[in-house]
Amino acid sequence: MLSRFHNWHTVRSFLLSTATMLGVNLICVPALQADDYFATLDSNADGVLSGREATDIKVLDADNDGELTETEFSQAVAEQAVKNLSADTEIFTQRDGNEDGRLSGNEISGYEHTDANGDGKIPFDEFRSSLIRQRTELSSRPPSEVKKVAVERFSLLDITQDGRLTGTEIVGSAHFDFNQDKRVTREEFIAGMILDAAAGGREETPEKQSTPAELLNLFVNGINNCNSSQIIGHLRPELLEIVDAPVLDFSLQTLHDSHRTLKKISPDLIQLSPPEANGQFDVVAPVACASGEMKMHITIYEDKLLGFRFESPAIEEIEANIYAKLMTDEKTQDKFAGYYSPICKTLIEYITNSKDDNAARMFHPEVVESLGREKFDAVFGSIRNALGDVDLIELETIGAGENANGIFMMTIGHRVTGSAGTAMIENKFQFQGMKGALVAISFEPTEPNMIQVLKPASTPRSPLLKEFVAKQDGVKFLMPGKPVRTYDDSQNVATWRLEHPASQAVFTVQIFTFAQSFEDTPEEFFPLLKDTLLTNTGGKLLDSNDEQWDGHPGQFLAIEVEGKGIMGRYDVIVGPNVYSMQWQGKEINKEIRESFAEPFLKSLQLIEKPPAVNLPVDPSIDDLPVAPPAPLP
C-alpha cells in the first residue's frame, strides 16, 4: 500500500532513534575502571561525590544524604553491569520478530553495527558482545561528554516529549529505572549512562550452566506450549544453520497434537553416553505423554545443544503436513512468510546489486553443482536487465505444490519494481529435516498496475510497533506509542491519535457508526469520500485503489498536501461501521515506510466490542467519515 510512495519523493537519510541511540561513533582508547571514573567525578579529591559533583547522579543517592562514597558508587556500577544483560536481552527479543534466535533482514535495522562479521545474521552472543564493546568505548569519554550523549539519546527515545520514558519508550532502558516507578526520567537516564560508562567492559557475567535434564525439559515445555523460542536460544551456531524456527515450531505443534500434554522428565530417567574426545555427549530419556509413546535424544556440547531427535511416529508426517498446511492454512502461510520472505529479499538484493557469488551461495550446493553455476549467472543477469535499479520488493504469494517430477516445494513470490520494469520473482524451498533449502528461482516480467496488496494479517509486523487494543471500540491495531482517544457524540465517531516526532508523522484511527450500512454500495460511498477528502485537504491525489479487507470493501488513498507532506489512508466498511486508518508524514522513505507507515495501515483487526451505549445517527452525504490531516508536530 504505502510502499507505492517509494518513487514519489527523494529519499533523505533517516535514522531511527534506536540507530542513533546505539550507533554513536566513539573514540577507541582504553576504558577507565570504575575507581578511575569515580576520580574523574571527584574534582576535589575528598573521596565523596557531593554538591555539583553529584548533580548528574543524585538519583543514586538512596539515603538522600547528599553524598555518594566511592564504595556506594562502585556498588552501583557493579549492579548496573548485571542489569545490562537483561536490557540487551529485552532489545534482542523485541527485535527478533520471527523468533529464530538471531537478527536478520529488517530486524537488523538500526543495529547494523552489532553485526561484527558482516554476514547479515546476528545471534545473541554477537549482539551482546558488540554492545559491551560499545559501552567499553563509551567509558573512554569524560563524564561531560557522556552526559551530552545521554541527553541526545533520551530526546530521541522520548517520543511523547514529556520528559520521561514510559510504555514502549522504555524498552531497553528499564534498567535505568532506579526508583522502580515503571518510568525513566531524564535524570535517571543520564545517571544510568554514566554508570554504563563507568562499568566499561565489566559486563561479561558467567552464565549458569544448564543440566541435561533442563535441556531435555526445554523440549517438553516447547511441545506443551507449541513454541520453540526457549529452545532456539540454547542451540549451537552450527545447529542454528540447519534448524529454521517455523519448521521447529510446526514440529512441536505436530508432536503436541499427537501426544498431547507431556510430563516433566525427572533426572533418574536420563541416560548419558560417555563423552567424546571434544567433550560432547548424548542424552536420551523416555517422555511420559497423555497419548502414545515418545523418546527424546539430544547431543550436548559446551553446555549447548548440538543435536536433537524425537522417537515418535508423528515425526514421519511432519514434512507432508507442512506442504498441506502451506496450501490451505493462512496462519501457517503467515508464519512461514514472516521467516522466509526476508531470506528471499536478501537474495533479490544480492542479485540486483551484482553480488552473484553471495546469491549463488544461498542455494543448496548440490543444486548449483547439478545445474551448473553458469545457468544461475544467466538467470541473475536476466533479472538485472529486466528490472534495472530496484525500488521496491513486495511479498505477493506463499504456497506449496508439486513440480514436474512430483516433488513438493514451498513457493514464495515477490513483486519487484525497478527503473526498467516490474517482475514477479518466485523462490522455491524444499524442506530437509528442519531446514528449508533454497532450490530454485524463476522470474516473469509483469505490468506495474497489477500490484496486489496483501490483506492485513499477511504483513509481518515491525518490531518498532506494538499492538494496541481498544476494547470499547472493538478494534486493535499497531502503534509506535500509546494513542489518545476522543469521542464526538454528535457524529458518533471515536478517534485514536498519536503524534510521533521520531518519524515526523501523525497516526490516526477512527471508527464511524451509522444507522445503516454502506457495505452494499461501496461504488457510491468511496468516490464521495475521495472527493470530500481532496476538497477538505486541498491535496493532490497520488494513488487510489479499491481493495478487499477480509471480505469487506475497502479503499486506499494516497494524497499529497502542499506544506503538509503525504497522507496514506485506508478505509474499510463493515456493516454500519467505517474504519479509517490514516498515516500522515512530512516525508516518506524506505525506513519510515517499512517500519511505521505500512505496518500501521495494514494492522486493523476487529475484536468483540462491549455493548454500545451511543445510538447511531442517520447518515447523509454530508456525514462522510472524513479526517482532514492533523497538524504535524
C-alpha angles and dihedrals in degrees: 000000000000088000086086089073090073096097099037100078138030108263112240122196110267123179120198115235091252091054091053092041093058103022101070114139107239132193110251105226128131114293121245120242119237093258091049090050090051088054091055089054094044096075095172093044094228094135096250135078111231141147113002091357091065098041096106096042102036090117086072092061096101096174092046094227091135094244139090119201122210089252092053091047094049091049091052090050092051092049091048092053089057093046091054091070092061091045093053090046091052092052092047093048092049091049096045094082096167091044095229094138096253140065118248140151113004091353088076094057107126093011100068089122090068092062094096097176096037096232095129093245121097117189117195095260091056091044092050096046091049091054091047090051090051093050088049090054090048090058089067090070123087117250092257091060092044089054091051091052090047093052091051094048093046091052090054093047095045095083094170091046091224096132096255139072116238138153112003090353091071096058107123093012102066090105087070091063095106097169093045095232093134093250133086118219125205089255092052091048092053092047091048092051090051090052089049090053092047091049090056110166096346092109101097098112113180110242122231111257116243120233122227089251091054092050092048091050090053085071092045090055091042092054093045091050096033089229130118100191095108092044094051091058091059098049121112114243091249090054092047088060092063101035121075115199098227091050091050090047090050090050092051090049091050091050090048092051090051102040102022115201118013124207123230114268114242119217093241091067094055124103120199127200122222110272118259124233093275092048100255118135140180128243127197132179139162116244123219107229134185087229132024129343132289140174126199127214125189135172118215126202124172091348094304136096115269094172145351138192136182124215100213136120088229091069091068090062098050101089094048091045093053092057091046093051092046088058097048115015120078094195091057091045092052094048094049092043090054090056105036101035093072088052090054092047091053089052092050091049091051091051097046091046091052094247092139096158091057091046094050091050090060091066123081105274093229090058093051091047093048098049098032129245092256091067091055091048090051092053091046091052092049091052091052092049092049096048110029112189108005118232103170141018115192129183107238111165143004126185145114140250148146124283124216090279094054094254116142118228139171113243124203119186127199126188107222122196120199141166091266100041149306126278140178110232117195124195122193126209129193118201115233112179104315096334129093104218118204105233109159146021132193136169138196127189113240140183114270093226091063093074110138124206120227115235113253099262092055095063118094111237124248113243087223093065128069130203114258119196119208100188096175090059098039097240142104129195144159122273135171089226142354113304126213120239127220129174129209108205094188093058097027093232129142117206129196113191136178130179110209113194094183091068094025090236144121121225117203132180119185131184116198120191122200134182092244137028127258091191094104094049106044090138088067099035102049098050089052090049091050093049092047093051093049091049094047095046099035085224136149119246110237099172141357127185134170110220141172119243111198090323095317126107116261140172131209120203131183115194131179114212116195111245092005104067128222130345121198115190134181119190124188128187116213112171110300092346130088115199116201124193112189131181120184124181139166089235141003126218136155095273095049093042096051098036102039123001105045098040090048095049091049097044103086114130129171122226135178109292125213116247111291118250098184121073114227120248124233111266124234135173088266093054098068113145100257126161110184113214109283119231110277118239 
